[in-house]
Amino acid sequence: MNDRMVKPRPGLWVFVLVSLLGFLAGPRGFLGDPGTYWHLRLGREILGSGEVPRFDTLTKSRWGTPWVDQSWLFDAGYAALIDRLGWGAVVVATALLLGAVYAGLARWLVFRGASPTAAVASALVAAALGSVHFLSRPHLFTFAGVLATLVLCDLIHRGRVAWAWALPPLVALWANLHGGFLAGPLIVLSAAGYEAFAGLIDRSRWLVAVRFLLTGLGCLAAALINPYGWALYEHVLGLLVSSRVTDLIIEYQPVRWGQPELLLLEAVVMGLIVLPLATRHRPSPYDLTHALIWMHLGLASIRNLPLFGLAVAPVLAPMLDAALRPFTTAWPHQVTCRDALRGWAAAITAATWIAALGYAGQTRSPDPQRWPFAGLDVLNSLPFDAALFHEQDWGGLIESESNPRRLAWLDDRFELWGRQPIIDYAEALRGGGAWDELLEREQFTLAWLRPGRGLARRLDRDPAWVPVHRDPISVLYRRRDPPQVASTP
């Protein structure tokens, strides 16, 4: 038997490792995002009405405000998956999608000429960088979209120009799944910039630069194929540029060096400096262009670190090859395009077994140690129109799981409120003066908080408020003599 055919495939190794680790470590962690439940609620509304939301219908404080659901297609699929197969199916789908993304990265690196050893190592480094954002959220499709765009641009850069036609349809689909679709045109236009710069030395690159430029413009136009049209751009750019709320969101904040979870990032950055000196390997300027752009974006915003991991892998793999050359002979170096496509039958078989393992875990709901389900049961017994102040992270839970339906006061869609209201809200949670102003204006009669909050300690001392439920996760207070106010329709 051909010795090559019995060797484990790099993509399969990465697929199994990433998916399996996801199942073992993330069945509940995947479902810990504050947006988990409002994505579900909106998805159910989209499936029920056949229409996308165009204004806020979930919160009392912003009800009726124009709003764009930049991930409407994800929301619909998310709701369909949960309602038909349960939360376990979400865990399975998340782990398999992550496994497929990083397996695809490993296969691409091998196709480019990296040894399987270096490809697996680079893909696992990228997965470790991406793990800071491993959640069952629409941004997972941006992981896949960024990888697909990098691969297609690489093929075009290498002369296979017919692949340019695949990029606009990719971005059109991506724009209906997640607002991170802007990464696609950015990568294409970055490639155009590199080719134009290279054209100063090699004028044949100018034609490639023009092709990338036209393809990038085509991608920007293709993103308009969505239910909101240009309003999608206004929404995404408004959130990123003009809303001034991104620095209040942890995932948008810049990297803070020295944190234990970012030690790998420091090692990768140091590797980009040391490995070329130690191995005398000169990185491809084209690959380095993408890696440096995404390193800048990753350092500026933690949410971009997974995308930096994908972009830096083509730079790391050849350098690791040079550094680990004595250890790479166990697997063959050269793999043809046909070889790179083999092994999917084994991958599908592995996926079946891993999916069975995921279902065996019986993930019936998100983590009850994180979500205040016991408090929600008590809340459901109280008047549904009572003015409720609550933790922002629980807004989606209130919007989706209250029975009867209850409007949240706010959730984690910060763009609906703007910077100053969010700052005031945070001060109120601490029990500061903003609470008195909000209480007078909003006439809250219920407050649902984490026990350690400054406001919780303040209400414990306030005779006007009485706790009606308390557990390690949440405490629910009711005002003894609530004011008589009209209900919000």
N, C-alpha and C positions, 0 to 999 in steps of 0.2 A: 504493500500500500504506500502511496505517496506520503512521505513524512510530513510534507507541508500541510496536507489535508487533515491530519489528526492533531495539529497544533491548535490550542485554544485561540479563538479570534479576539483581537484587542477590543473591538466594539462589544462583543458578547461579555467579556470580562467586566468592562465598565458598566454595561447595562445591568448586569446582575448585581454588582457591588452597590451602585448608586440606588437602584430600586430596592434592594434588600435592606440597605441601611435606612432608606426612607421608611419602609414598613416597620422596622424595629424601633426607630427613634422618633418617627413623626406621626403615627396615627392620630394622636390628639394634638400634637404641635402644629400639624398642617392646618388645623381648624381653629387656631387661636387668634386670628386677625379680627379686629373690631368690625371690619366690613363683611365678615362671613355671612351674617344674617340679613343685612339689607340687600346684598346681592341676591340672596334667595328670595326675599320678598318681592323685589323688582322683577326677577325672573318669572315668578308666578304670575305677576300682573301682566307681563308681556305675553306670556303663553295664553293667559285667559282672555285678554282683550285683542291680541293681534296687533298691538300698537306699542311704540316705544314711548317712555315718559318724556314729556317736554317741559314739565314744571314739577316742583317738589310736592309730593303727596304724602310724605312720611313724617314730617316734623310740624309741631305746632308753631314754632317761632318763625319758620320760613315757608309755611304752606302757601302754594301758589306762585312762588318765585321761579322764574324761568331757569331751567336746568337741563343739562345734556348728560345722558347716560353714555359715557364713552366706551363702556364695555357691555352694551346691551345684548350682543350675541352670546357672550360668555354667560351673562346672567340667565338667559333663557335656557342654555344648555345645562347650566349648573342646577337650576330648579328641576328640569326634567330628569336629570341623573339622580338627584336626591329623592324626589317624589316617587320615582319608579324603582330604584334599587337601594336607596338608603345612604346614610353617611359613610358606610364602609366602602361604597363604590367611589366616593370622592377621594378617599384615602388611596385606594388602588389606582385610580386614574392619575392622581398627582404623582405618586411614586413612579408609575410607568412612564409618564410624560418626562419627568426629570431624568429617568434612566435612558430614555430614547434620545434626549437632547445631548447628553454627555457621551453616549455611545456613538451618536452621529459625529460628534467632535473628534473622537478617537479615530473613527474610520476616515474622516477627512484628512487628519494628520498623516495617517499611514498612506493614503492615496497620494499625498504630496511628497512622500519619500521618507518620512520619519520611520524609525524602527518601531515595532510594536511596543517595546519596552518604554521608549520615550513618549509614544503616543498615549499609552495608558497613564503614565505618570503625569503628563501635562493635562490630560482630561480630568484626572482626579484632583489635581491642584485647582483647576477651573471649578470643579464641583464644590470643593471646599470653600473657595471664595464665594461661590454662589449660595452656599448654605445659610448665609446671614439673612437670606430672603426666601427661604423655602417655605412657602405657604400656599394653600389652595386658593389662589387669587388669579385674576386675569393676567397679571404680569408674567405668569409662566409662559404665556404665548409670545411675550416679547423675548424671552430667552430663546424660544424656537425660531422666532422671526429674525433675531439678530444673527444666530448661527446660519440660517438659510441665506441671509443677505451676504454675510461674509464669504460663504462658500461660492455663491453665484458670482460675486464680484471677483473672487480669486480666479474663477474659470475664465471670466472675461479678460482679466489682466493677463492670463496666460494664452490668450488668443482665441478662446472658444466663445466668440462674440454672440452666437445665436442665443446663449443663455440670458442675454439682456432682456429678451421679451418676457421672461418669467418674473422679473422683478416688479413691474407695476401690478399684475394680478395678486402677487404675494402681499404687497402693501395695501391693496384694496380690501382684501380679507382681514388683514391685521388691523386696519383702522376701525373695524367693527367689533374687534375683540378687546383692544386695550389702547389707551392713549399713548403708550410707548411706541406706537407705529412711527413716530418721528425719527426714531433711531435708524429706520431703514433708509430714508432719503439722506440722512446725515452720513451714513456709511458710503452710499453711492457717490455723494458729492465729495466726500473726503478722498475717495479713489480718483475722482476727476481732478481734484487739486494735486494729488501726487503725480498723476500722469502728465498734467500740464507742466509741473515743475521739472519732471524728468525730460519733458520735451525740449527744455533749454539745452540739453546735451544730445538727446536723440530725437530728432524732429519727427520720426515715425510715431512717437508717442502722442503727438498732438491729435491725431485722428482718434486714438483710444480715449483721450481726454474728452473730446467732443462727444463721443458715444456715451461715456459715463455721464457727462453733463446733461445730455438729452434724456437719458434713462432716469436720472435723478429728478428732472423736472416732470417726467412722465409719472414717476412714483408720487410726487406731490399732488399731481392732478388726480391720480387714481384714488388717493385717499378721500377725495370728495364723493366717492361712490358709497355713501352712507345715508341713513335716514335724516341726518341733520344738515348735510351739505357743509357749507363754509362755517356754520355755527360750531362744528366739531373743532376746527382750528381755533376759533375764538375761545372756546372753552379750555382747551388744553394749554394754549399759549397764555390765556388769562390766569390759569392756575400757576403756571411756571414763572410768569414774568410780573404781572401786574397785581396779583392778589395779595402778595406780601405775607402769605401764610405758610409758605414752604419751610421757613426756618423755625416754625413752631411744631413741625412734624418730624419725628425722630428719623424716619427713613430718608428724609431730604437733607438732613444735616451733614456737614462735612466730616470726614474721618478725623477721629481724635487718636493720635498716635499713642501707643503704650497700652491700649486695652488688650486683654488676653485674647479676645476673639479676633483681633486684627494682627496677631503676630505673623500669621502666614502671609498677609499682605506685605508686611515689612520685609519678609524673606524674599518674596517675589520681586519687589522693587530692588532690593539689594542684589538679587540674582541677575537682574537686567544690567546691573553695573559690573558685577564681578565676573560672571560667566564669560562674556566676550574677552575679557583680559586673560582669564585662566585657560580658556579653550582655543583662543585665537580664531574663534568663529565669528564672522561678521554677519549680523542679522540682515535679512532682506529689508531694504529701505521701505518697500511697499508694506510689508507686514508691520514694521516698526511704526509707520505712520498711524495705522489704525490703533496699535497698542498704546501709543503715547496719547492720542486723542481720548481714548477711553480711560486711560490712567488718570488724566486730568479730570474727566467727568466723574470717575469713581472716587477720587479724593475729595471732590467738591460735594458729592452727594452719595451717601452710603447705598442708596437704592441702585446705583449704577455699578457697584462692585461686581455683581454677577456678570454684567456685560463686559467689564474689563477682563474678567477671567476668560471669557470666550475669545476676546480679541487678542489677548497676550499669549494664548496657547501656541499659535503658529510661530511665535518668536521663541518661546521656551523650548519647544520640541527639538529643533536642530541643535540648540546649545546643550540640551541634556544628552542628545545623541553623542556629541563630541566628548562630554564629560563622563558618560557612562559606557563608552564604546566597549570596554572589556566585558561588560555584562549584557550586551545586547545581542550576542551571537546565538542565544538560545532560541530566538524567533527569527524568521527570515526578514531581511531588510526590504527588498523590493517586492511590492505588491501591485499587481496590475489593477486597472479599473474594474475588470470583471471579478477579480479576487475580492476587491473592496465591497462588492455587492453580495458576496456569499455570506452564509452564516445566519441569515434571517430566520430560517426554519428553526434553528437551534434557539435563537433569541425568542421567537414566539412560544416555543415550548417552555423555555425558562419563565417567560412572562405568565404563562398559564399557571405554573406552579407557584410563582410568587403571588399572583392574584389570589390563589386559593389560600395562601398563608395570610394575606391581608384580610380576607373575609373571615378566616378562622379567628382572627383577633376580635371579631364582633364589635366593631366600632359603631355603636348604636346612636351616638350623639357626640358633639364636641365635649371637651374635657370638663366634667362637672366640678373639678377643683379650680377651674378658671371662670366658668360661667355660673351666675347666681340663679340656678334653676329653682331652688327652694324659695328664694325671695320672690321669684316671678310668680310662683303659685299663689303666694299671699297677695301680691300686687293684683293679680287677676280677680281676686275677691273684693277689691275696693272699687269705688265708682270709676268708670272708664274715662269720664270727662274731668276728673280731678287734675289740677295743674301739678305736674310732676317735675321736680328737679332731680337729675340723676347723673351718674357717671357717663361721660361721653362714650366710652368703650361699649356701654350696654345699650346705646341708642338703637343699633340694628336689631338686637335681641327683642327690645320692646316693640319695634315696628313690625317684626316678623312673627313673633310668638305670643304676643298678648292676645288673650281671649276673654272678653270681646276686644275688638280692635282698639288699640290705644295709640295716639300719636306720641312720638318721642319729642322731647324739647329740642334736642340736637343729636347729631351723630358725628362720625369722623369725616364727613365730606366738608372739610374746613372752608372750601371755596364759597359755600353758601352763606357764610357768616362774615368772613373778612377778619382781618387781623385783630382789631381792638376788641370786638365781642369775645373772641377766643381768649384773649389775655384777661379780660374781665371774668370770664367763666373760670379760668384757672385760679384766679385770686379768690373767687367765691368758694371753690373747693378747699382752699387753704383756710377758709373761715375768716377772710379779710373783709374790709369794708364793702367790696363789690357785692357780697352776699346781701347786705342790707338794701342796697339799691335794687338788685334783681328781685328780692322778695317784695319790696314795695311796688315795683312795676308789674311783675308777673303774678303776684298773689299766689305763690306756690302753697299747696296744701299737703303735698307729699314730697319726701326727699329720700332718695335711694342711693346709698353711698358705700364705699369700702370702709370697714371699721376704723382703719388707721388714719383716715382723712382728718385734717384740721377742722373742717366743718362738722364732721361726725362728733368730734369731741366737744365742739361748741354746742351742738344741738342736745347732747347728753346733759349739758348743764342748764339748758334753756327750758323752763317749766312750760313754755308754750308748745313744746314738741314732745311727743311720746313715741318710743319705739314700739312698733307692732310686730316686728320680726327681727331676729338677730341670729347670725351664724358666722362662722369664720370667714365667709366670703363677702357677705353684705349685711347691712343693717337698713331697715326701712322705717322711716319716721312718718308720723301723721300729725298734722297741726290740730291742737285741741279744739280751737274755736275758729274754724276756717271762715274767711270772709265769703259773703254771698256775691258771686260773680257769674256773668253769663257764660254759657258753654260755647266753645269754639265749634262752628258747624263742621 
